[in-house]
Amino acid sequence: MPKMRYVLMKHETELTFVEMPESHAYQLSALNLRLHKELDKLTADNVPRLPYAVAEMSDVELHDPDIAIVSGLDYINSLEREFASIREQAYPLVSLLTEIRALQAQLEQWYEEEAEL
């Protein structure tokens, strides 16, 4: 069974755990920090409001049914769709999309390799 890590995301008062392969969890946290640094530079009207990565952990035991655990691939696919829909004119959005899509491709490959085992 593959080792997983959990990235705790906080959006206002909502908490979500993103389940990531242990080898890729730090990349999601780093990407989240990078995106937050760049969000203020975007001028489009439809810039998504991102949660903050507030913690990483090796194990999670939830006691609150309102808190979700989301697959890392599902999360990054949703993130890619949100950023791909931005109609930005003043900022080179392609660099952010490239970073998102790079992690997306790595996760897709990781899940494919795991399915073959």
N, C-alpha and C positions, 0 to 999 in steps of 0.2 A: 504494500500500500504506500503511495507516495506521501512524502512529508509536506504538510501544508502549513501556511501561516495565515494569520488574519490581520487585515488592516482595518482598524476602527475609523470609520468616517463619521464626522459630525457636521450636520447641516442644520443650523439654527438649534432646535431642540431635538431633532431626529438623529438617531444613531443607526448605523448600518455597518455590518461586518462584511468585508470583501475577502473571500477565500481565495488565496493565491498559492501557487506552487512556492515552496520555501525558497527556491532559487530565483524567484521573480518578485517577491513581495517588496523588497527594497526599491525596485524599479517603479512600482506603482506609487510608493511614498514620494520618491524623488520627482516623478512626473507631476504629481499633485502639487508639490511645492513650486515647481517650475511654472505650471499653468497659473497658479495664483499670483506669481510675480508678474506675469504677462497680461492678466485679465484687464488691468486698469488701462493698458495701452490700446485695447480694442475700442473702436468707435462705433461699431454696429449696434443696432437696437436690440438684437436678439442674442446677446451674449449670455450663455448659461450661467447660473449661479451654482458654483461648485461647492461640495462639502470639503471640509478640511480633514486631511489624514492626521489623526491625533495620537495614534499608537499602533504598534505592531505587537502581536503575541503569537505564541506557538499553539495555544489551545483555547477553546472557548466553550463554556457550558452556559447556555442561555436559560434564564428563568422567566423572562418576559416575552410573551408571544408576539408582542408588537415590534420587537427588534428583529430585523431580517439578517440572514446570512445570504449573500449574493455571490454567485460564481464570478471569479475574476474575469473570465472571458465575457460573460454577460455584461459586467460593469464596463469593461473597456469598449465593447461593441456599442453600448449606449453612449458612452463618452465620445466615441468617434462620430456617431450620428449627430450628436448635438453640435460638435465643432464643425462638421462638414456642412451643416445647415446655416452657419453664420455667414452673412453677406457683408464681409469686411472690405473696406476700400483703402484705408490708410495704413494698415499694419500687415506685414507679411505673415498671414495666418498659416501659410503652407508649412512653415517651420514647426509650428505646434502640431499640426495634423501629421507631419512626418514622424514626430516623436510618439504620438498616440498610435499611429499605424505600425510603427516598429515594434512596440510592446504587444500590440494586437497580433501581429504575425508570429512573434515568439510564443505567445500563449496558444495560438492555434496549432503551431507545430508541437508544443509540449503536450497538448491534449490528444493530438493524433498519435504521438509516440506512446502515450499512456494507454490508449485504446488498443494498440497493437500488442501490448504485453499480456 
